[in-house]
């Protein structure tokens, strides 16, 4: 891309638990390694508008109060929704997943409309899902996903969404072994870590969607080689 890739970090002051803002650092670095310039646009809750001209949007996790506050901001300034409607990739983590869905229920029992970018409804469970997760990603070329989950919500997908992956360890969305949700180029997951640091193939897939072309491969740093070995060990401990 001649003008570089514009990445929108959406409401990190509301949606950014467990280091989720680290996902933007991963994307910046993987573009830099390929000689592709990037610009990160940080959209705070005090911003007057959410730009619709970015090439990729990131939302992190947050608790009930943060999610409802995020909905107020995003509802009055629908730049993200307009961009997603054009096929621009969006990544939502945990609370971001719930905000991008059709509806979510907070701990007080109140129902809130989501942005409706994925066909998903989230309700609170009796117990929190906490711990490491592994899941076989259903997006071609990504392979096994790993991450850390800490959430009370249980998410039910409708016919308009497919799971991001199938859980082999952990809870994910809840009963049924689904993890996350995908609709077009909108990708949602409960995985922290940050998820793109632990799953570079997913990061590269989002970047390919953003630039509209395949990316050149990059040399695998020693840390990623070690991660690949750990994935092999995890798969051996958790056979299908």
Residue pairs with C-beta under 8 A, 6 or more apart in sequence:
1 36
1 55
1 211
1 212
3 37
4 31
4 36
4 37
4 38
4 39
5 27
5 31
5 36
5 37
5 38
5 39
5 55
5 56
5 207
5 210
5 211
6 38
6 39
6 40
6 41
6 53
6 54
6 55
6 56
7 24
7 27
7 28
7 38
7 39
7 40
7 41
7 54
7 55
7 56
7 57
7 58
7 210
8 40
8 41
8 43
8 50
8 51
8 54
8 56
8 57
8 58
8 80
9 21
9 24
9 40
9 41
9 42
9 43
9 58
10 43
10 50
10 57
10 58
10 59
10 74
10 80
11 43
11 44
11 45
11 59
11 70
11 73
11 74
12 20
12 21
12 42
12 44
12 60
13 44
13 45
14 45
14 62
14 66
14 67
14 69
14 70
14 73
15 59
15 60
15 61
15 62
15 66
15 67
15 70
15 93
15 95
15 96
15 99
16 60
16 61
16 62
17 60
17 61
17 62
17 63
17 94
17 95
17 192
18 60
18 61
18 94
18 148
18 150
18 192
18 193
18 194
19 192
19 193
19 194
20 58
20 60
20 61
20 93
20 94
20 96
20 192
20 194
20 195
21 60
21 194
22 194
22 196
22 197
23 58
23 60
23 91
23 93
23 194
23 195
23 196
23 197
23 203
24 40
24 58
26 194
26 196
26 197
26 200
26 203
27 38
27 56
27 58
27 196
27 203
27 206
27 207
28 38
28 40
30 200
30 203
30 204
30 207
30 218
31 37
31 38
31 207
32 38
33 218
34 215
34 216
34 218
36 211
41 51
41 54
43 50
43 51
45 69
45 70
45 73
47 73
47 77
48 77
49 77
49 79
50 73
50 74
50 77
50 78
50 79
50 80
51 79
52 78
52 79
52 80
52 82
52 83
53 79
53 83
54 83
54 88
55 88
55 89
55 210
55 211
56 88
56 89
56 90
56 91
56 206
56 207
56 209
56 210
57 80
57 83
57 84
57 88
57 89
57 90
57 91
58 90
58 91
58 93
59 70
59 90
59 91
59 92
59 93
59 95
59 96
59 99
59 100
60 93
60 94
60 95
60 96
61 93
61 94
61 95
61 96
61 151
61 192
62 70
62 94
62 95
62 96
63 95
64 106
64 107
64 108
66 95
67 95
67 98
67 99
67 104
67 106
67 112
68 106
68 112
70 95
70 99
71 99
71 112
71 113
71 114
71 115
74 80
74 81
74 99
74 115
75 115
80 90
80 115
81 115
81 117
83 90
84 90
84 117
84 184
84 185
84 186
87 184
87 185
87 209
88 185
88 210
89 185
89 186
89 187
89 206
89 209
89 210
90 100
90 117
90 185
90 186
90 187
91 187
91 188
91 189
91 196
91 206
92 99
92 100
92 186
92 187
92 188
92 189
93 188
93 189
93 190
93 191
93 192
93 194
93 195
94 149
94 150
94 151
94 189
94 190
94 192
96 188
97 118
97 120
97 122
97 155
97 180
97 181
97 188
97 189
97 190
98 104
98 114
98 120
98 122
98 153
98 155
99 114
99 115
100 114
100 115
100 117
100 118
100 120
100 186
100 188
101 114
101 115
101 116
101 117
101 118
101 119
101 120
101 121
101 122
101 155
101 181
101 188
102 113
102 114
102 116
102 118
102 119
102 120
102 121
102 158
103 111
103 112
103 113
103 114
103 121
103 122
104 111
104 112
104 114
104 121
104 122
104 123
104 153
105 111
105 112
105 122
105 123
105 124
106 112
106 124
107 124
107 152
114 120
117 183
117 186
118 157
118 160
118 161
118 181
118 182
118 183
118 186
118 188
119 157
119 158
119 159
119 160
119 161
119 181
119 183
120 155
120 156
120 157
120 158
120 161
120 181
120 188
121 155
121 156
121 158
122 153
122 154
122 155
122 156
123 153
123 154
123 156
124 152
124 153
124 154
125 152
125 153
125 154
125 174
127 152
128 150
128 151
128 152
129 149
129 150
129 151
129 152
129 170
129 171
129 172
129 174
129 190
130 149
130 150
131 148
131 149
131 170
131 171
132 146
132 147
132 148
132 149
132 169
132 170
133 145
133 146
133 147
133 148
133 149
133 167
133 169
133 170
133 171
133 172
133 179
133 190
133 191
134 144
134 145
134 146
134 167
134 168
134 169
134 170
134 234
134 235
134 238
135 144
135 145
135 164
135 165
135 166
135 167
135 168
135 170
135 172
135 179
135 180
135 191
136 143
136 144
136 145
136 165
136 166
136 168
136 240
137 143
137 144
137 145
137 164
137 165
137 199
137 202
138 162
138 163
138 164
138 165
138 166
138 182
139 164
139 182
139 187
139 202
139 205
141 201
141 205
142 199
142 201
142 202
142 205
143 201
143 231
144 168
144 231
144 234
144 235
145 164
145 165
145 179
145 189
145 191
145 195
145 198
145 199
145 202
146 191
146 193
146 198
146 199
146 231
146 234
147 189
147 190
147 191
147 192
147 193
147 195
147 198
147 199
148 191
148 192
148 193
149 170
149 171
149 172
149 190
149 191
149 192
150 192
151 190
154 173
154 174
154 175
155 173
155 174
155 178
155 181
155 190
156 173
156 174
157 163
157 173
157 178
157 181
160 183
161 181
161 182
161 183
162 181
162 182
162 183
163 173
163 178
163 179
163 180
163 181
163 182
164 179
164 180
164 181
164 182
164 187
164 188
164 189
165 172
165 178
165 179
165 180
165 189
166 177
166 178
166 179
167 177
167 178
167 179
168 235
168 238
168 240
169 234
169 238
170 179
171 190
172 178
172 179
172 180
172 190
173 179
173 180
173 181
173 190
179 189
179 190
179 191
180 187
180 188
180 189
180 190
180 191
181 187
181 188
182 188
185 209
187 202
187 206
189 195
191 198
191 199
193 199
195 202
196 202
196 203
196 206
198 227
200 224
204 215
207 215
208 214
208 215
220 228
